């Protein structure tokens, strides 16, 4: 796939059609790309698609890597200047929370975020 967004769309289609298990050749390269995205200081949109792909493929991503992404996403929520910025960063946090055992993952100032969106 040329991007994580394209990978997510294809994997989601395979998942809906019930043929995701028949596409093992996609897993290794795509999971590698997911790990690289989480390691890098990428944009929040890439983090969101990496989280979505990870949710489908259940890549073996180190929990410490995901924990390292969380502060970056929380800072992105605080600095968000558009609805898309909020969507990407909050969406990624929700997906990461679902993929880890970290119970205390939360927005630092949820009320402030709500007022910013409003």
N, C-alpha and C positions, 0 to 999 in steps of 0.2 A: 504494500500500500504506500502511496506517496505521502500520506499524513495520518496522524492519529484520528482525525475527524473521519477520514475516508475509511480507515480500519474499523472504527466504531460502527459506522453505517453499514458496512458489509457484514460485520460480525452480528450485529443486531438483526439483519435480514436473515442470516444463516440460523440464528437462534429461533426466530419466529417460524421459519420453515422446518425447524427440527433437524437440521443437517450440520449443526455446529460441531458435533462429535466426528463428523466425516471430513473435517478440514484440519487435521493435525499439523500439516505443513505450515500453517499460518502461525501457530502458537509460538514457536521458538523466536522467530524474528520479531514478531509483534511484542512479545513479553520483554525482549531485550530493549526495544524502543520505549516501552513503558518505563522500565527501570532507568534508562538514560534520561528520560524526561523528568522523572522525579529527582534524580541526582542533580540535574542542571538547575540553573536559576531561570527557568523558562517563564513564559507568560502564564497567567491564570487560565487562559483558554486552553492551552496545551495541558495544563494540570487537570482540567475538567475532563478532557477526552482521554487522558491517560487513566484517570480514575474510572471512567465508564468502561474502557476496554479491560482494565483490571477486574472490574466487577463481573464481566462476562467470562473472561479466560481464567480467572483465578490464578494469576501469575504469582510466582514465588518471589514477592517483593519483601525485602527485609523490613520489619516493623519499625526499625530505627530510621529508615529512609522516609517512610510515611510520616513518622513523628517530626522529621526535619522539615517536611513540606508544610505542616500545620502552622507554625509561626509565620511563615511567608504568606500563607493564605489569609491568616488573621490580620496581618498588616495590610494586605491588599483590600480587605473589607473596610478597614479604617480609612484607607486612602482612596476608596472608590469614588469616581466622579460621574459615573453613568450607570444606568440600570444594567447594562451588559457586564460592567465590572462587578457589580453585586452578584449577578447571576452566575458568572464563572467562578468567583471566589467562594460564595456560599454553597453553590452546587458541589464544588470540589470538596469542601469541608464535610458536607452531608455524606457524600460517597465514601470518603476516607473514614468517617466515623463508622459507617456500616461495614467497612472492610478490616477494621482493627478492633482490638479489645480495649482500646483506650476509652474509658468511661467519662473522663473529665474534659473531653473535647467540646468546646462551646465558644460562642461569640463573646468577646470581652465586654462589649457594650451593646447588647442586643436592642435595648430601647433606643439608643442613639442611631443604630443602623436602621431601625424601623422609621424613625423620624426623617432620616436622610432619604430613604426611599420614598416616603410620603411626600 
